[in-house]
Amino acid sequence: MSNQTIDVSRMIDEGRTGGFITRLVIITFLLVVADGFDIAAIGFAAPGITRDFGITDPNVVGRMIAASLVGILFGSPIFGWMGDRFGRKTAIIASCFLFGVFTWLTAAASGPEQIMALRFIAGLGIGGLLPNVTALISELAPARYRAAIIIFTFTGVAFGGALPGVVAATLVAQHGWQVIFQVGGALPILVSLLCVWMLPESVKYLVLKGGGEAQVAQILSQMGTDKPIDANATFVVTEEHKRGGLLKALFEGPLAVLTPLLWLLFIVNLMGYFFLLGWTPVVLQAAKIDPSKAALAGVLLQFGGVFAGLAFFWFRLMERYGVIPVAILLGVAVPVVAGIGQAAVMQAEGLIFALQFLAGVCCLGVQFSINALSGILYPTAVRSTGSGAALGIGRLGSVVGPIVGGVLIARQLPTDQLYAFAALPFAIGCGIAILMARHYKPAPPSGG
């Protein structure tokens, strides 16, 4: 009988990036693309929905935009708990399939009330995906590339968020706004089926759960370890210790300060981002910008996020500088977002496009970074719960942003003042990030 004891944490942390990690990044990227598409879909479908159903009250539009975000508010912690209880893979497949089905059904909705109900249920699944993807990558990727890989994967949110704009610009005129939800529903259903055989489970989760030694050995072999693994080996996760409860663990030690600050950062950044995401196509059309160009402005917001994510990935900014780049981007976002309103008043389309791109760099660059941080701060036993709680609490901001936008638009606030208000959350977030940087210092990045 073998006495071999394998420290899974160390093996993964010091592992290399090979075919296994490449496959993991590809499938999780596709998952996040599907998630980003469905989050952004309602903003691009809203102009057609308001026209077809004769909606004249901006508050109704705001509630439609916010419906899936309310679902995300509950779905993130629910599926985060599911990921810690039943496994990351199970929670990912369930959440992805759920929002795929109910996004598809939204195309057949007969009125705004049905759209709100269907988007709420879809939001439960949308909210459940990202915390479990974050946890899965955190528990399979080498430590020196962990944050960079999470951020790169999360650029899929921006890629996916840009796709409804492409569909809106090319297919809606012929097939109606429904085609946005048909495409947005089919994509996650197909990806969830792909995950059944392609997506690995978290090795650390399996070790902590117990009873899955054969599966652990198989996955570690697929990861290309240098050491032979005995069939009767004992696996351990040395980073863990017994904890008094999932929620209590989120506030132990340094987390007592970092968790509340992280939650606040999620709230304010998502408040500003979801205002831009949900209302920009509508507001720009109201400002006499051509509808196709208004849709393009929304696409550029996402492409700015792709640029930011790739920069964070390539230069490993989170590993090197921690929260400092987040504070800088939030500070830059303030004049950029306020400037969009000024450019809209002047109908300076080129300037609108440039500022939208920069706004995407700032707010999505921040979001990708704090998503990665939520996967790094917490240990395996509560990682999905911690990430899910941050995403769930943060969705308070994503719900409030579009609703407040609807209230301000209903008051006929001038476009420049509207975007000045939209810049305020980023100013607050800059202060929070500066405070957080005093309490969180990244480990020095290792070579390789």
C-alpha positions in Angstrom: 0.0 0.0 0.0 1.4 3.4 -1.0 2.4 6.1 1.5 2.6 8.8 -1.1 1.1 12.1 0.0 0.6 14.7 -2.7 0.1 18.4 -1.8 -2.4 19.3 -4.5 -2.1 23.1 -3.7 1.6 23.1 -4.3 1.4 20.9 -7.4 -1.1 23.3 -9.0 0.5 26.5 -7.9 3.9 25.4 -9.3 2.4 23.7 -12.4 3.0 24.7 -16.0 0.6 26.1 -18.6 0.1 23.4 -21.2 -2.7 21.9 -23.2 -4.9 21.3 -20.1 -4.9 24.9 -19.1 -5.4 26.0 -22.7 -8.5 23.8 -23.0 -9.8 25.2 -19.6 -9.3 28.7 -20.9 -11.1 28.0 -24.1 -14.2 26.4 -22.6 -14.5 29.0 -19.7 -14.0 31.8 -22.3 -17.0 30.5 -24.3 -19.0 30.3 -21.1 -18.2 33.9 -20.2 -19.0 35.0 -23.8 -22.4 33.5 -23.4 -22.9 35.2 -20.1 -21.7 38.6 -21.5 -24.1 38.3 -24.4 -27.1 37.7 -22.2 -26.3 40.5 -19.8 -26.1 43.0 -22.6 -28.9 41.7 -24.8 -31.7 43.7 -23.2 -30.0 47.0 -23.7 -29.8 46.4 -27.5 -33.3 45.0 -27.7 -34.9 47.8 -25.7 -35.4 50.2 -28.6 -37.3 47.6 -30.6 -39.3 46.4 -27.5 -40.4 49.9 -26.6 -41.5 50.5 -30.2 -43.4 47.2 -30.7 -45.2 47.4 -27.3 -45.8 51.2 -27.4 -43.8 51.8 -24.2 -43.5 55.5 -23.4 -42.5 55.4 -19.7 -38.7 55.3 -19.3 -39.3 53.7 -15.8 -40.8 50.6 -17.5 -37.7 50.3 -19.7 -35.5 50.7 -16.6 -37.3 47.9 -14.8 -37.0 45.6 -17.9 -33.2 46.3 -18.0 -33.0 45.7 -14.2 -35.0 42.5 -14.1 -32.2 40.1 -15.0 -29.9 42.1 -12.7 -32.2 41.5 -9.8 -32.1 37.8 -10.7 -28.3 38.0 -10.8 -28.4 39.5 -7.3 -30.0 36.3 -6.0 -28.4 33.8 -8.5 -24.8 34.7 -7.6 -24.9 33.6 -3.9 -27.3 30.7 -4.6 -25.2 29.1 -7.3 -22.0 30.1 -5.4 -23.3 28.0 -2.5 -24.2 25.3 -5.0 -20.6 25.3 -6.3 -19.1 24.9 -2.8 -21.7 22.2 -2.0 -22.0 20.2 -5.2 -19.0 21.2 -7.3 -18.0 23.9 -9.6 -18.8 21.9 -12.8 -22.3 21.0 -11.7 -23.1 24.6 -10.8 -21.6 26.0 -14.0 -23.6 23.6 -16.3 -26.9 24.2 -14.4 -26.6 28.0 -14.4 -25.6 28.2 -18.1 -28.4 25.9 -19.2 -30.9 27.8 -17.1 -30.2 31.3 -18.5 -30.0 29.8 -22.0 -33.5 28.4 -21.9 -35.1 31.5 -20.4 -33.3 33.9 -22.7 -34.6 31.9 -25.6 -38.2 32.1 -24.2 -37.9 35.9 -23.9 -38.1 36.1 -27.7 -41.7 34.8 -27.5 -42.8 37.3 -24.7 -46.1 39.1 -25.3 -45.4 42.2 -23.2 -43.0 44.0 -20.9 -44.3 42.1 -17.8 -43.5 38.7 -19.4 -40.1 40.0 -20.4 -39.4 41.1 -16.8 -40.4 37.7 -15.4 -38.3 35.7 -18.0 -35.3 38.0 -17.6 -35.5 37.6 -13.8 -35.3 33.8 -14.1 -32.5 34.1 -16.7 -30.7 36.4 -14.3 -30.6 33.6 -11.7 -28.5 31.5 -14.1 -26.4 34.4 -15.4 -25.5 35.4 -11.8 -24.5 31.8 -11.0 -22.0 31.4 -13.8 -19.2 33.8 -13.0 -18.4 33.0 -9.4 -18.0 29.3 -10.2 -15.9 30.0 -13.3 -13.7 32.3 -11.1 -13.4 29.6 -8.5 -12.7 26.8 -11.0 -9.8 28.8 -12.7 -8.5 29.9 -9.3 -8.2 26.2 -8.3 -6.7 24.8 -11.5 -4.4 27.6 -12.8 -0.7 28.0 -11.7 -0.4 30.7 -9.0 2.0 33.0 -11.1 -0.6 33.2 -13.9 -3.8 32.9 -11.9 -5.1 36.5 -11.9 -4.0 37.0 -15.5 -5.8 33.9 -16.7 -9.0 34.9 -14.9 -8.8 38.4 -16.4 -8.2 37.0 -19.9 -11.1 34.6 -19.6 -13.3 37.5 -18.4 -12.6 39.5 -21.5 -15.3 37.1 -22.8 -17.8 39.3 -21.0 -16.8 42.1 -23.3 -16.7 40.0 -26.4 -20.1 38.6 -25.6 -21.5 42.0 -24.6 -20.5 43.3 -28.1 -22.2 40.6 -30.0 -25.8 41.8 -29.3 -24.8 45.1 -30.9 -23.6 43.2 -34.0 -26.8 41.2 -34.1 -28.8 44.4 -33.6 -27.0 46.2 -36.4 -27.2 43.3 -38.9 -30.3 41.2 -38.2 -32.9 43.1 -36.2 -34.1 45.2 -39.1 -35.1 41.9 -40.9 -36.0 39.6 -38.0 -37.0 42.0 -35.2 -35.6 42.4 -31.7 -36.5 38.7 -30.9 -33.5 37.5 -32.8 -31.2 39.0 -30.2 -32.7 36.6 -27.5 -32.8 33.7 -29.9 -29.1 33.9 -30.5 -28.5 34.7 -26.9 -30.4 31.6 -25.8 -29.0 29.1 -28.3 -25.4 30.0 -27.4 -25.4 29.1 -23.7 -27.5 25.9 -24.3 -24.9 24.6 -26.7 -21.9 25.6 -24.5 -23.5 24.0 -21.4 -23.8 20.7 -23.4 -20.2 21.1 -24.4 -19.2 21.4 -20.8 -20.7 18.1 -19.8 -17.7 16.3 -21.4 -15.1 19.0 -21.8 -15.1 20.9 -18.5 -12.9 19.5 -15.7 -13.9 19.6 -12.0 -11.8 21.5 -9.4 -9.1 19.2 -8.0 -9.0 21.1 -4.7 -12.8 20.8 -4.4 -12.6 17.1 -5.0 -9.9 16.6 -2.4 -11.8 18.6 0.2 -15.0 16.8 -0.5 -13.3 13.4 -0.3 -14.0 10.1 -2.1 -12.9 11.2 -5.5 -9.2 10.1 -5.4 -9.4 8.3 -8.8 -10.8 11.4 -10.4 -8.2 13.6 -8.8 -5.4 11.4 -10.0 -6.9 11.4 -13.5 -7.2 15.2 -13.7 -3.7 15.7 -12.3 -2.3 13.4 -14.9 -4.1 15.4 -17.6 -2.5 18.5 -16.2 0.9 17.1 -17.1 2.6 16.7 -13.7 6.2 15.8 -13.6 5.8 13.3 -10.7 4.2 9.9 -11.2 0.9 9.5 -9.2 0.4 6.3 -7.3 -3.1 4.8 -7.5 -3.3 4.7 -3.7 -1.9 8.2 -3.1 -3.2 10.5 -0.4 -4.1 14.0 -1.6 -4.1 17.1 0.7 -4.9 20.7 0.2 -2.5 22.5 2.6 -4.0 26.0 2.3 -7.2 25.0 4.2 -8.2 24.8 7.8 -11.5 24.1 9.5 -13.8 27.1 9.6 -16.9 27.9 11.6 -19.2 28.5 8.6 -19.2 29.8 5.0 -20.3 33.4 5.8 -18.1 33.7 8.9 -15.1 32.7 6.9 -15.5 35.7 4.6 -14.7 38.0 7.4 -11.8 36.2 9.1 -8.5 38.0 9.6 -7.6 40.5 6.9 -10.9 39.6 5.1 -12.8 41.5 7.9 -11.7 44.7 6.0 -11.1 43.4 2.5 -14.5 41.7 2.0 -16.7 44.9 2.8 -14.3 47.0 0.6 -14.5 44.5 -2.2 -18.3 44.5 -2.0 -18.5 48.3 -2.1 -16.1 48.4 -5.1 -18.4 45.9 -6.9 -21.5 48.0 -6.1 -20.2 51.3 -7.4 -18.4 50.0 -10.5 -21.4 47.9 -11.6 -23.8 50.9 -10.9 -21.9 53.0 -13.4 -21.2 50.3 -15.9 -24.8 49.0 -16.1 -26.0 52.5 -16.6 -23.7 52.8 -19.6 -24.6 49.3 -20.8 -28.3 49.5 -20.5 -29.1 53.1 -21.4 -26.4 54.3 -23.9 -28.2 53.0 -27.0 -31.5 54.6 -25.9 -30.0 57.9 -24.7 -27.9 58.4 -27.8 -30.9 57.7 -30.1 -32.9 60.3 -28.1 -30.0 62.7 -28.7 -30.6 62.3 -32.4 -27.7 59.9 -33.0 -28.4 57.4 -35.8 -29.6 54.1 -34.2 -26.9 52.0 -35.9 -24.2 54.4 -34.6 -25.7 54.3 -31.2 -25.5 50.5 -31.3 -21.9 50.8 -32.4 -21.1 53.0 -29.4 -22.4 50.2 -27.2 -20.1 47.8 -29.0 -17.1 50.1 -28.5 -17.7 50.0 -24.8 -17.2 46.3 -24.9 -14.1 46.5 -27.1 -12.6 48.9 -24.7 -13.0 46.2 -22.0 -11.4 43.6 -24.3 -8.4 46.0 -24.7 -8.1 46.5 -20.9 -8.5 42.8 -20.1 -5.7 41.9 -22.6 -3.4 44.6 -21.1 -4.0 43.3 -17.6 -3.3 39.7 -18.8 -0.2 40.5 -20.9 1.5 42.7 -18.3 0.1 40.8 -15.3 -0.8 44.1 -13.6 -2.8 42.5 -10.8 0.1 40.2 -9.8 2.5 43.1 -9.9 0.6 46.1 -8.5 -2.5 44.7 -6.8 -5.4 47.2 -6.6 -3.4 50.3 -7.7 -4.3 50.0 -11.4 -7.9 49.7 -10.4 -7.8 53.0 -8.5 -6.1 54.7 -11.5 -8.8 53.4 -14.0 -11.6 54.5 -11.7 -10.1 58.0 -11.5 -9.8 58.3 -15.3 -13.4 57.0 -15.7 -14.8 60.1 -14.0 -14.0 62.7 -16.8 -14.4 60.1 -19.5 -17.9 59.2 -18.6 -18.9 62.8 -18.0 -17.5 63.7 -21.4 -19.8 61.2 -23.2 -22.8 63.5 -22.3 -21.0 66.6 -23.5 -20.1 64.8 -26.8 -23.7 63.7 -27.2 -25.0 67.2 -26.8 -22.6 68.4 -29.5 -23.5 65.3 -31.6 -19.8 64.7 -32.0 -20.0 61.1 -33.1 -16.2 60.5 -33.3 -15.7 61.8 -29.8 -18.6 59.7 -28.5 -17.0 56.6 -30.0 -13.6 57.4 -28.5 -15.0 58.1 -25.1 -17.1 55.0 -25.1 -14.1 52.9 -25.9 -12.1 54.6 -23.0 -15.1 54.1 -20.7 -15.0 50.4 -21.5 -11.2 50.3 -20.8 -11.9 51.9 -17.4 -15.0 50.2 -16.0 -14.5 46.8 -17.6 -10.8 46.8 -16.8 -11.9 47.4 -13.2 -14.5 44.8 -13.2 -12.3 42.1 -14.7 -9.7 42.9 -12.0 -12.0 42.8 -9.0 -13.5 39.6 -10.4 -10.0 38.0 -10.3 -9.4 39.5 -6.9 -12.6 37.8 -5.6 -11.2 34.4 -6.7 -7.8 35.1 -5.1 -8.7 36.5 -1.7 -10.7 33.4 -0.5 -9.6 29.8 0.2 -11.0 26.8 -1.7 -13.6 25.8 0.9 -15.5 29.2 0.5 -14.1 30.5 -2.8 -17.4 30.1 -4.8 -19.3 31.5 -1.9 -16.9 34.4 -1.5 -16.9 35.2 -5.2 -20.7 34.7 -5.4 -21.3 37.0 -2.5 -19.2 39.7 -4.0 -20.9 39.4 -7.4 -24.3 39.1 -5.7 -23.9 42.1 -3.4 -22.3 44.0 -6.3 -25.5 43.5 -8.4 -27.2 46.0 -6.1 -25.3 48.5 -8.1 -26.2 46.9 -11.4 -29.9 47.1 -10.4 -29.8 50.6 -9.1 -27.8 52.0 -12.1 -30.5 51.4 -14.8 -33.4 52.2 -12.4 -31.8 55.6 -11.4 -31.1 56.2 -15.0 -34.8 55.7 -15.8 -35.8 58.1 -13.1 -33.4 60.8 -14.2 -34.5 60.4 -17.9 -38.1 60.6 -16.9 -37.3 63.9 -15.2 -36.0 65.0 -18.7 -32.5 65.7 -17.3 -30.2 67.0 -20.0 -27.9 64.5 -21.5 -24.7 66.2 -20.2 -26.1 66.3 -16.6 -27.2 62.7 -17.0 -23.7 61.5 -17.7 -22.3 63.7 -15.0 -24.4 61.8 -12.5 -23.2 58.5 -14.1 -19.6 59.5 -13.4 -20.2 59.8 -9.6 -20.0 56.1 -8.8 -16.5 55.9 -10.4 -15.3 58.8 -8.3 -16.5 57.0 -5.1 -14.9 53.8 -6.3 -11.6 55.5 -6.8 -11.5 56.4 -3.1 -12.5 52.8 -2.1 -9.8 51.3 -4.3 -7.2 53.6 -2.7 -8.3 52.5 0.7 -8.3 48.8 -0.3 -4.7 49.1 -1.8 -3.5 49.9 1.8 -4.8 46.6 3.0 -4.0 44.3 0.1 -0.5 43.7 -1.1 0.1 41.2 -3.9 2.6 38.5 -3.5 5.8 39.1 -5.7 5.2 37.4 -9.0 7.5 34.5 -9.7 9.3 33.9 -12.9 8.0 31.9 -15.8 
